């Protein structure tokens, strides 16, 4: 039987691998999606490192089962900052597309894009 730790670790690994694959693409939108996926993987990793407790008090109440609120606070803050950063990077990508006429990360056009622009 598969343990929950193996399932979460595999999920984080797959999401990280997909994010790295998208980061290595030549266009700006897949790069933004790759950064977002890596951010999600990091959030799940931090959240899983704080352990998931059921029926545990969130603050030290003297009982044996106590949930740690710090990873939850860190992940909540990271979600808000990640959302703002993603919006900013999308705006930068749109501005770069407008200024250079290409959505490639290095600013070059594909051969197909250049032929289509000449027509």
Biotite code that builds the C-alpha atoms (Angstrom):
import biotite.structure as struc

atoms = struc.array([
    struc.Atom([0.000, 0.000, 0.000], chain_id="A", res_id=1, res_name="UNK", atom_name="CA", element="C"),
    struc.Atom([1.253, 3.461, -0.919], chain_id="A", res_id=2, res_name="UNK", atom_name="CA", element="C"),
    struc.Atom([1.870, 5.818, 1.986], chain_id="A", res_id=3, res_name="UNK", atom_name="CA", element="C"),
    struc.Atom([0.669, 9.391, 2.026], chain_id="A", res_id=4, res_name="UNK", atom_name="CA", element="C"),
    struc.Atom([4.252, 10.660, 2.346], chain_id="A", res_id=5, res_name="UNK", atom_name="CA", element="C"),
    struc.Atom([5.250, 8.912, -0.877], chain_id="A", res_id=6, res_name="UNK", atom_name="CA", element="C"),
    struc.Atom([2.176, 10.265, -2.652], chain_id="A", res_id=7, res_name="UNK", atom_name="CA", element="C"),
    struc.Atom([2.809, 13.873, -1.564], chain_id="A", res_id=8, res_name="UNK", atom_name="CA", element="C"),
    struc.Atom([6.531, 13.619, -2.355], chain_id="A", res_id=9, res_name="UNK", atom_name="CA", element="C"),
    struc.Atom([5.786, 12.202, -5.808], chain_id="A", res_id=10, res_name="UNK", atom_name="CA", element="C"),
    struc.Atom([3.230, 14.924, -6.462], chain_id="A", res_id=11, res_name="UNK", atom_name="CA", element="C"),
    struc.Atom([5.651, 17.673, -5.449], chain_id="A", res_id=12, res_name="UNK", atom_name="CA", element="C"),
    struc.Atom([8.336, 16.073, -7.611], chain_id="A", res_id=13, res_name="UNK", atom_name="CA", element="C"),
    struc.Atom([6.091, 15.869, -10.674], chain_id="A", res_id=14, res_name="UNK", atom_name="CA", element="C"),
    struc.Atom([4.869, 19.442, -10.310], chain_id="A", res_id=15, res_name="UNK", atom_name="CA", element="C"),
    struc.Atom([8.475, 20.633, -9.907], chain_id="A", res_id=16, res_name="UNK", atom_name="CA", element="C"),
    struc.Atom([9.575, 18.643, -12.965], chain_id="A", res_id=17, res_name="UNK", atom_name="CA", element="C"),
    struc.Atom([6.730, 20.108, -15.046], chain_id="A", res_id=18, res_name="UNK", atom_name="CA", element="C"),
    struc.Atom([7.647, 23.595, -13.832], chain_id="A", res_id=19, res_name="UNK", atom_name="CA", element="C"),
    struc.Atom([11.299, 23.135, -14.794], chain_id="A", res_id=20, res_name="UNK", atom_name="CA", element="C"),
    struc.Atom([10.265, 21.793, -18.217], chain_id="A", res_id=21, res_name="UNK", atom_name="CA", element="C"),
    struc.Atom([8.099, 24.872, -18.783], chain_id="A", res_id=22, res_name="UNK", atom_name="CA", element="C"),
    struc.Atom([10.890, 27.186, -17.595], chain_id="A", res_id=23, res_name="UNK", atom_name="CA", element="C"),
    struc.Atom([13.137, 25.801, -20.330], chain_id="A", res_id=24, res_name="UNK", atom_name="CA", element="C"),
    struc.Atom([10.669, 26.662, -23.103], chain_id="A", res_id=25, res_name="UNK", atom_name="CA", element="C"),
    struc.Atom([11.464, 29.552, -25.436], chain_id="A", res_id=26, res_name="UNK", atom_name="CA", element="C"),
    struc.Atom([8.279, 31.568, -25.044], chain_id="A", res_id=27, res_name="UNK", atom_name="CA", element="C"),
    struc.Atom([7.291, 33.830, -22.186], chain_id="A", res_id=28, res_name="UNK", atom_name="CA", element="C"),
    struc.Atom([3.899, 32.363, -21.257], chain_id="A", res_id=29, res_name="UNK", atom_name="CA", element="C"),
    struc.Atom([5.233, 28.829, -20.559], chain_id="A", res_id=30, res_name="UNK", atom_name="CA", element="C"),
    struc.Atom([8.016, 30.406, -18.491], chain_id="A", res_id=31, res_name="UNK", atom_name="CA", element="C"),
    struc.Atom([5.434, 32.243, -16.378], chain_id="A", res_id=32, res_name="UNK", atom_name="CA", element="C"),
    struc.Atom([3.443, 29.012, -15.958], chain_id="A", res_id=33, res_name="UNK", atom_name="CA", element="C"),
    struc.Atom([6.637, 27.163, -14.977], chain_id="A", res_id=34, res_name="UNK", atom_name="CA", element="C"),
    struc.Atom([7.450, 29.741, -12.301], chain_id="A", res_id=35, res_name="UNK", atom_name="CA", element="C"),
    struc.Atom([3.899, 29.461, -10.993], chain_id="A", res_id=36, res_name="UNK", atom_name="CA", element="C"),
    struc.Atom([4.068, 25.660, -10.842], chain_id="A", res_id=37, res_name="UNK", atom_name="CA", element="C"),
    struc.Atom([7.368, 25.755, -8.976], chain_id="A", res_id=38, res_name="UNK", atom_name="CA", element="C"),
    struc.Atom([5.820, 28.219, -6.523], chain_id="A", res_id=39, res_name="UNK", atom_name="CA", element="C"),
    struc.Atom([2.906, 25.837, -5.959], chain_id="A", res_id=40, res_name="UNK", atom_name="CA", element="C"),
    struc.Atom([5.293, 22.919, -5.431], chain_id="A", res_id=41, res_name="UNK", atom_name="CA", element="C"),
    struc.Atom([7.260, 24.885, -2.849], chain_id="A", res_id=42, res_name="UNK", atom_name="CA", element="C"),
    struc.Atom([4.041, 25.837, -1.039], chain_id="A", res_id=43, res_name="UNK", atom_name="CA", element="C"),
    struc.Atom([2.891, 22.206, -0.839], chain_id="A", res_id=44, res_name="UNK", atom_name="CA", element="C"),
    struc.Atom([6.372, 21.166, 0.309], chain_id="A", res_id=45, res_name="UNK", atom_name="CA", element="C"),
    struc.Atom([6.402, 23.750, 3.124], chain_id="A", res_id=46, res_name="UNK", atom_name="CA", element="C"),
    struc.Atom([2.860, 22.832, 4.116], chain_id="A", res_id=47, res_name="UNK", atom_name="CA", element="C"),
    struc.Atom([3.692, 19.110, 4.185], chain_id="A", res_id=48, res_name="UNK", atom_name="CA", element="C"),
    struc.Atom([6.823, 19.702, 6.266], chain_id="A", res_id=49, res_name="UNK", atom_name="CA", element="C"),
    struc.Atom([4.629, 21.171, 9.009], chain_id="A", res_id=50, res_name="UNK", atom_name="CA", element="C"),
    struc.Atom([2.632, 17.916, 9.152], chain_id="A", res_id=51, res_name="UNK", atom_name="CA", element="C"),
    struc.Atom([-1.078, 17.686, 8.641], chain_id="A", res_id=52, res_name="UNK", atom_name="CA", element="C"),
    struc.Atom([-2.893, 17.084, 11.903], chain_id="A", res_id=53, res_name="UNK", atom_name="CA", element="C"),
    struc.Atom([-6.544, 16.281, 12.319], chain_id="A", res_id=54, res_name="UNK", atom_name="CA", element="C"),
    struc.Atom([-8.396, 17.266, 15.487], chain_id="A", res_id=55, res_name="UNK", atom_name="CA", element="C"),
    struc.Atom([-5.347, 19.057, 16.895], chain_id="A", res_id=56, res_name="UNK", atom_name="CA", element="C"),
    struc.Atom([-5.391, 22.414, 18.630], chain_id="A", res_id=57, res_name="UNK", atom_name="CA", element="C"),
    struc.Atom([-3.726, 25.175, 16.559], chain_id="A", res_id=58, res_name="UNK", atom_name="CA", element="C"),
    struc.Atom([-2.201, 26.776, 19.662], chain_id="A", res_id=59, res_name="UNK", atom_name="CA", element="C"),
    struc.Atom([-0.353, 25.093, 22.498], chain_id="A", res_id=60, res_name="UNK", atom_name="CA", element="C"),
    struc.Atom([-3.144, 23.955, 24.805], chain_id="A", res_id=61, res_name="UNK", atom_name="CA", element="C"),
    struc.Atom([-1.262, 21.433, 26.885], chain_id="A", res_id=62, res_name="UNK", atom_name="CA", element="C"),
    struc.Atom([-2.458, 18.418, 24.915], chain_id="A", res_id=63, res_name="UNK", atom_name="CA", element="C"),
    struc.Atom([-0.212, 15.912, 23.148], chain_id="A", res_id=64, res_name="UNK", atom_name="CA", element="C"),
    struc.Atom([-1.445, 16.784, 19.615], chain_id="A", res_id=65, res_name="UNK", atom_name="CA", element="C"),
    struc.Atom([-0.648, 20.354, 18.650], chain_id="A", res_id=66, res_name="UNK", atom_name="CA", element="C"),
    struc.Atom([-0.674, 21.701, 15.104], chain_id="A", res_id=67, res_name="UNK", atom_name="CA", element="C"),
    struc.Atom([2.111, 24.092, 14.143], chain_id="A", res_id=68, res_name="UNK", atom_name="CA", element="C"),
    struc.Atom([0.610, 27.317, 12.710], chain_id="A", res_id=69, res_name="UNK", atom_name="CA", element="C"),
    struc.Atom([3.903, 28.618, 11.297], chain_id="A", res_id=70, res_name="UNK", atom_name="CA", element="C"),
    struc.Atom([3.924, 26.601, 8.013], chain_id="A", res_id=71, res_name="UNK", atom_name="CA", element="C"),
    struc.Atom([0.305, 27.586, 7.403], chain_id="A", res_id=72, res_name="UNK", atom_name="CA", element="C"),
    struc.Atom([1.138, 31.260, 7.899], chain_id="A", res_id=73, res_name="UNK", atom_name="CA", element="C"),
    struc.Atom([4.185, 30.977, 5.643], chain_id="A", res_id=74, res_name="UNK", atom_name="CA", element="C"),
    struc.Atom([2.194, 29.301, 2.866], chain_id="A", res_id=75, res_name="UNK", atom_name="CA", element="C"),
    struc.Atom([-0.609, 31.844, 3.102], chain_id="A", res_id=76, res_name="UNK", atom_name="CA", element="C"),
    struc.Atom([1.905, 34.677, 2.802], chain_id="A", res_id=77, res_name="UNK", atom_name="CA", element="C"),
    struc.Atom([3.662, 32.924, -0.081], chain_id="A", res_id=78, res_name="UNK", atom_name="CA", element="C"),
    struc.Atom([0.368, 32.511, -1.958], chain_id="A", res_id=79, res_name="UNK", atom_name="CA", element="C"),
    struc.Atom([-0.353, 36.246, -1.730], chain_id="A", res_id=80, res_name="UNK", atom_name="CA", element="C"),
    struc.Atom([3.180, 37.235, -2.735], chain_id="A", res_id=81, res_name="UNK", atom_name="CA", element="C"),
    struc.Atom([3.202, 34.642, -5.540], chain_id="A", res_id=82, res_name="UNK", atom_name="CA", element="C"),
    struc.Atom([-0.057, 35.979, -6.945], chain_id="A", res_id=83, res_name="UNK", atom_name="CA", element="C"),
    struc.Atom([1.281, 39.537, -7.000], chain_id="A", res_id=84, res_name="UNK", atom_name="CA", element="C"),
    struc.Atom([4.586, 38.435, -8.528], chain_id="A", res_id=85, res_name="UNK", atom_name="CA", element="C"),
    struc.Atom([2.811, 36.411, -11.217], chain_id="A", res_id=86, res_name="UNK", atom_name="CA", element="C"),
    struc.Atom([0.715, 39.431, -12.171], chain_id="A", res_id=87, res_name="UNK", atom_name="CA", element="C"),
    struc.Atom([3.848, 41.572, -12.383], chain_id="A", res_id=88, res_name="UNK", atom_name="CA", element="C"),
    struc.Atom([5.718, 39.024, -14.530], chain_id="A", res_id=89, res_name="UNK", atom_name="CA", element="C"),
    struc.Atom([2.734, 38.694, -16.885], chain_id="A", res_id=90, res_name="UNK", atom_name="CA", element="C"),
    struc.Atom([2.708, 42.473, -17.288], chain_id="A", res_id=91, res_name="UNK", atom_name="CA", element="C"),
    struc.Atom([6.451, 42.425, -18.035], chain_id="A", res_id=92, res_name="UNK", atom_name="CA", element="C"),
    struc.Atom([5.924, 39.681, -20.620], chain_id="A", res_id=93, res_name="UNK", atom_name="CA", element="C"),
    struc.Atom([3.128, 41.640, -22.299], chain_id="A", res_id=94, res_name="UNK", atom_name="CA", element="C"),
    struc.Atom([5.275, 44.771, -22.374], chain_id="A", res_id=95, res_name="UNK", atom_name="CA", element="C"),
    struc.Atom([8.214, 42.837, -23.814], chain_id="A", res_id=96, res_name="UNK", atom_name="CA", element="C"),
    struc.Atom([5.935, 41.363, -26.494], chain_id="A", res_id=97, res_name="UNK", atom_name="CA", element="C"),
    struc.Atom([4.689, 44.827, -27.378], chain_id="A", res_id=98, res_name="UNK", atom_name="CA", element="C"),
    struc.Atom([8.184, 46.359, -27.544], chain_id="A", res_id=99, res_name="UNK", atom_name="CA", element="C"),
    struc.Atom([10.063, 43.577, -29.340], chain_id="A", res_id=100, res_name="UNK", atom_name="CA", element="C"),
    struc.Atom([7.284, 42.101, -31.476], chain_id="A", res_id=101, res_name="UNK", atom_name="CA", element="C"),
    struc.Atom([8.154, 38.602, -30.271], chain_id="A", res_id=102, res_name="UNK", atom_name="CA", element="C"),
    struc.Atom([7.177, 36.555, -27.261], chain_id="A", res_id=103, res_name="UNK", atom_name="CA", element="C"),
    struc.Atom([10.435, 34.629, -27.150], chain_id="A", res_id=104, res_name="UNK", atom_name="CA", element="C"),
    struc.Atom([12.491, 34.897, -23.997], chain_id="A", res_id=105, res_name="UNK", atom_name="CA", element="C"),
    struc.Atom([15.631, 35.899, -25.918], chain_id="A", res_id=106, res_name="UNK", atom_name="CA", element="C"),
    struc.Atom([13.740, 38.342, -28.191], chain_id="A", res_id=107, res_name="UNK", atom_name="CA", element="C"),
    struc.Atom([14.433, 36.449, -31.417], chain_id="A", res_id=108, res_name="UNK", atom_name="CA", element="C"),
    struc.Atom([11.780, 35.364, -33.830], chain_id="A", res_id=109, res_name="UNK", atom_name="CA", element="C"),
    struc.Atom([11.218, 31.866, -35.143], chain_id="A", res_id=110, res_name="UNK", atom_name="CA", element="C"),
    struc.Atom([11.817, 31.237, -38.804], chain_id="A", res_id=111, res_name="UNK", atom_name="CA", element="C"),
    struc.Atom([8.072, 30.694, -39.226], chain_id="A", res_id=112, res_name="UNK", atom_name="CA", element="C"),
    struc.Atom([7.282, 33.938, -37.374], chain_id="A", res_id=113, res_name="UNK", atom_name="CA", element="C"),
    struc.Atom([9.698, 35.925, -39.543], chain_id="A", res_id=114, res_name="UNK", atom_name="CA", element="C"),
    struc.Atom([8.230, 34.501, -42.773], chain_id="A", res_id=115, res_name="UNK", atom_name="CA", element="C"),
    struc.Atom([4.710, 35.263, -41.557], chain_id="A", res_id=116, res_name="UNK", atom_name="CA", element="C"),
    struc.Atom([5.662, 38.864, -40.724], chain_id="A", res_id=117, res_name="UNK", atom_name="CA", element="C"),
    struc.Atom([7.125, 39.445, -44.196], chain_id="A", res_id=118, res_name="UNK", atom_name="CA", element="C"),
    struc.Atom([3.891, 38.436, -45.935], chain_id="A", res_id=119, res_name="UNK", atom_name="CA", element="C"),
])
